[in-house]
């Protein structure tokens, strides 16, 4: 008769091993695969922002979302030449030698070129002057009237070469060569031939073509304000050694607002000094 084998009694060591193995398997399944594999999880710290901590960069946006483009700023244009004045001065704008130039300098050392030059003629109250001078005189007369300084009159404007022959001869015969030529230029040397010169006076104020015109209301207004209309007092008091002519408070020369303003700003009253030209007290012959 077959007799089954008797099991060996479990020893205390065997029971302990069985308990450890069973408990380990159960705990491994409950803790998850990572723990079961022996991995040690690292806790994620909460970032703290301080003055010494860099703020993490913002992750790139999802490619499925179109990012809003940053607008391109419009650059502010920078002018190449700053505008520093209302009427800016350019010393090369006009010639000093051509008779047709607005800035021509005619004196006893500088005859006109050509010597028989004639400008484009205009009129101010029926008197001939260059067209540009006529327009400027009209504006100046309006300003003078507005300021209640008087009504501007023009006693002499453009004089041709031939007319200047007569004027020069008359003054020399009346006063002698030296005194006569202190008032009247030789033909071809006169500003009046350019049409840019104006011998002025004011209605009812007297002192026409006389030094006392400087004391009249009109004379004072013109001396103070003519530059705003492009005129300069061509032969100032005390400048005979440079200009070659006595003080003529009635003789104004149109040079344009640009040059008249620059001379005013530099406080220079004589063309020869402004352009650094030689004095012209006498003729060369």
Legacy VTK file of the C-alpha trace (Angstrom):
# vtk DataFile Version 3.0
C-alpha trace
ASCII
DATASET POLYDATA
POINTS 285 float
0.000 0.000 0.000
1.248 3.354 -1.106
2.189 5.699 1.696
2.391 9.443 0.930
5.505 11.251 1.891
5.283 13.276 5.021
5.912 16.971 4.659
8.765 18.362 6.538
7.749 20.717 9.240
8.472 24.344 8.384
11.193 25.749 10.344
11.251 29.263 11.805
13.794 30.386 9.183
11.611 29.207 6.329
8.618 31.075 7.721
10.623 34.263 8.008
11.848 34.116 4.395
8.325 33.463 3.160
7.010 36.507 5.036
9.740 38.819 3.683
9.263 37.754 0.076
5.505 38.055 0.235
5.571 41.417 1.977
8.136 42.822 -0.439
6.063 41.870 -3.461
2.901 43.380 -2.010
4.655 46.640 -1.054
6.370 46.898 -4.458
3.094 46.608 -6.307
1.448 49.254 -4.107
4.345 51.743 -4.398
4.436 51.724 -8.185
6.911 50.630 -10.762
9.444 53.348 -10.112
9.780 52.636 -6.454
9.714 48.945 -7.102
12.691 49.360 -9.444
14.620 51.056 -6.721
14.403 54.686 -8.130
14.426 57.441 -5.590
11.988 60.282 -6.554
13.325 63.856 -6.360
10.902 66.421 -5.008
10.239 69.481 -7.258
11.090 72.621 -5.324
8.914 75.728 -5.551
10.950 78.484 -7.242
11.634 81.571 -5.188
12.191 84.903 -6.985
14.664 87.313 -5.472
17.056 90.005 -6.689
19.735 87.345 -7.055
17.568 84.651 -8.719
17.179 84.628 -12.486
13.586 84.344 -13.649
13.301 81.263 -15.850
12.833 81.970 -19.549
9.331 81.767 -20.941
8.989 78.574 -22.979
8.450 78.929 -26.716
4.798 79.066 -27.744
3.052 76.033 -29.145
3.600 75.896 -32.906
-0.093 75.316 -33.379
-0.825 78.856 -32.137
0.180 81.835 -34.315
2.130 84.213 -32.116
1.239 87.895 -32.273
4.171 89.678 -33.957
5.738 92.620 -32.189
5.142 95.816 -34.190
8.258 97.293 -35.801
8.817 100.780 -34.380
8.883 103.583 -36.933
12.255 105.355 -36.748
12.183 109.066 -36.067
13.766 110.897 -39.002
16.850 112.901 -38.109
17.400 115.981 -40.283
20.868 116.124 -41.807
21.119 119.868 -41.174
19.423 121.224 -38.044
17.358 124.319 -38.605
18.651 126.868 -36.161
17.129 130.018 -37.549
14.199 131.433 -39.411
16.351 132.768 -42.238
19.583 130.770 -42.410
22.629 132.436 -43.940
24.682 130.903 -46.750
27.659 133.130 -47.668
27.942 131.522 -51.082
24.400 132.322 -52.235
25.372 135.237 -54.494
28.399 136.723 -56.205
30.050 139.879 -54.858
31.418 140.905 -58.254
28.669 140.431 -60.851
26.557 143.551 -61.397
23.397 141.429 -61.603
24.012 139.842 -58.163
21.880 140.760 -55.153
25.058 141.018 -53.072
27.300 142.857 -55.498
29.627 145.285 -53.727
30.146 148.464 -55.730
32.442 151.137 -54.348
35.316 153.411 -55.437
37.595 150.388 -55.772
35.029 148.039 -57.320
33.364 149.104 -60.595
30.330 147.240 -61.901
30.828 144.327 -64.263
29.708 145.005 -66.930
30.229 148.704 -66.358
27.099 149.693 -68.339
24.855 147.114 -66.603
21.088 147.668 -66.536
18.761 145.666 -64.219
15.250 144.395 -64.833
13.189 147.448 -64.036
10.262 147.748 -61.639
8.492 150.749 -60.116
7.763 152.075 -56.663
5.332 155.003 -56.729
6.362 155.770 -60.289
10.129 155.714 -59.651
12.342 153.134 -61.382
14.229 150.552 -59.321
15.083 146.888 -59.820
11.996 144.660 -59.635
13.150 142.967 -56.438
13.741 146.357 -54.818
10.290 147.615 -55.799
8.607 144.623 -54.128
10.662 145.071 -50.945
9.997 148.827 -50.816
6.262 148.166 -51.051
6.410 145.870 -48.014
8.598 148.265 -46.056
6.293 151.222 -46.818
3.337 149.190 -45.496
5.219 148.352 -42.289
6.271 151.943 -41.805
2.711 153.184 -42.280
1.356 150.521 -39.905
3.774 151.700 -37.200
2.692 155.286 -37.841
6.230 156.342 -38.761
5.178 158.125 -41.941
4.524 157.632 -45.634
7.607 156.394 -47.478
8.697 158.303 -50.582
11.409 157.415 -53.095
13.459 160.363 -54.319
15.964 158.462 -56.430
16.220 154.853 -57.491
17.729 153.367 -60.640
20.150 155.597 -62.509
21.635 154.450 -65.807
25.298 154.808 -66.666
24.528 157.886 -68.774
22.396 159.434 -66.027
25.222 158.911 -63.536
27.549 160.837 -65.853
25.283 163.874 -65.483
24.844 163.464 -61.691
28.587 163.108 -61.093
29.463 166.105 -63.265
26.861 168.261 -61.563
28.088 167.519 -58.022
31.741 167.978 -58.935
31.027 171.356 -60.572
29.014 172.440 -57.535
31.281 171.222 -54.739
34.631 170.413 -56.311
36.142 166.998 -57.040
36.719 165.759 -53.483
33.444 166.982 -51.968
31.466 166.171 -55.098
32.722 162.591 -55.202
31.893 162.202 -51.524
28.241 162.457 -52.638
28.120 161.174 -56.214
29.889 158.098 -57.566
31.612 158.029 -60.889
29.674 156.358 -63.723
29.950 152.577 -63.472
30.737 152.701 -59.723
27.321 153.641 -58.380
24.935 151.369 -56.500
22.067 153.286 -58.094
22.995 151.735 -61.438
22.198 148.273 -60.009
18.642 149.338 -59.151
19.213 148.079 -55.596
19.757 151.511 -54.016
16.982 153.817 -52.829
17.218 157.433 -51.670
14.141 157.792 -49.472
12.252 160.379 -47.457
8.855 160.674 -45.749
5.890 162.815 -46.686
5.692 166.011 -44.615
8.774 165.318 -42.454
11.312 167.429 -44.373
15.113 166.884 -44.433
14.900 165.309 -47.889
18.345 164.064 -48.954
19.903 165.712 -45.908
21.751 164.438 -42.850
18.953 165.712 -40.620
16.715 162.971 -42.043
18.281 160.737 -39.371
16.448 162.769 -36.714
13.005 162.437 -38.275
10.453 159.860 -37.177
10.774 158.083 -40.519
14.575 158.197 -40.435
14.680 156.619 -36.972
12.154 153.935 -37.913
14.068 153.020 -41.077
17.404 152.833 -39.275
15.876 150.436 -36.740
13.619 148.324 -38.974
14.828 148.356 -42.588
16.808 145.107 -42.085
13.571 143.186 -41.599
12.674 144.015 -45.204
16.131 143.267 -46.620
17.599 146.803 -46.589
20.745 148.157 -44.951
21.789 151.743 -44.349
24.626 151.675 -46.843
26.696 154.641 -45.663
26.531 154.795 -41.846
27.812 157.672 -39.760
31.570 157.621 -39.088
32.374 155.070 -41.826
33.615 157.383 -44.598
37.154 156.004 -44.376
35.770 152.593 -45.354
32.870 153.395 -47.694
34.293 156.529 -49.312
31.014 158.400 -48.762
29.733 160.724 -46.088
26.900 159.751 -43.754
23.751 159.317 -45.875
20.788 158.400 -43.626
18.502 158.487 -46.675
20.464 155.947 -48.794
19.282 152.359 -48.284
20.561 149.371 -50.198
18.545 146.222 -50.824
20.570 143.071 -50.111
17.733 140.684 -49.226
16.478 139.527 -45.837
19.100 136.765 -45.543
22.130 139.062 -45.623
20.462 141.975 -43.818
19.491 139.652 -40.957
22.998 138.202 -40.705
24.597 141.640 -40.625
22.134 142.676 -37.916
22.869 139.585 -35.827
26.621 140.221 -36.057
26.179 143.948 -35.461
28.148 144.799 -38.622
26.803 147.805 -40.515
29.181 148.091 -43.495
29.325 145.700 -46.463
33.084 146.049 -46.874
33.667 145.058 -43.242
31.184 142.211 -43.336
32.831 140.666 -46.409
36.327 141.621 -45.200
36.999 143.664 -48.327
39.550 146.483 -48.538
38.380 149.959 -47.591
37.529 152.155 -50.551
37.985 155.805 -49.558
39.243 156.910 -53.003
39.399 155.826 -56.632
42.455 154.223 -58.157
42.734 157.002 -60.762
LINES 1 286
285 0 1 2 3 4 5 6 7 8 9 10 11 12 13 14 15 16 17 18 19 20 21 22 23 24 25 26 27 28 29 30 31 32 33 34 35 36 37 38 39 40 41 42 43 44 45 46 47 48 49 50 51 52 53 54 55 56 57 58 59 60 61 62 63 64 65 66 67 68 69 70 71 72 73 74 75 76 77 78 79 80 81 82 83 84 85 86 87 88 89 90 91 92 93 94 95 96 97 98 99 100 101 102 103 104 105 106 107 108 109 110 111 112 113 114 115 116 117 118 119 120 121 122 123 124 125 126 127 128 129 130 131 132 133 134 135 136 137 138 139 140 141 142 143 144 145 146 147 148 149 150 151 152 153 154 155 156 157 158 159 160 161 162 163 164 165 166 167 168 169 170 171 172 173 174 175 176 177 178 179 180 181 182 183 184 185 186 187 188 189 190 191 192 193 194 195 196 197 198 199 200 201 202 203 204 205 206 207 208 209 210 211 212 213 214 215 216 217 218 219 220 221 222 223 224 225 226 227 228 229 230 231 232 233 234 235 236 237 238 239 240 241 242 243 244 245 246 247 248 249 250 251 252 253 254 255 256 257 258 259 260 261 262 263 264 265 266 267 268 269 270 271 272 273 274 275 276 277 278 279 280 281 282 283 284
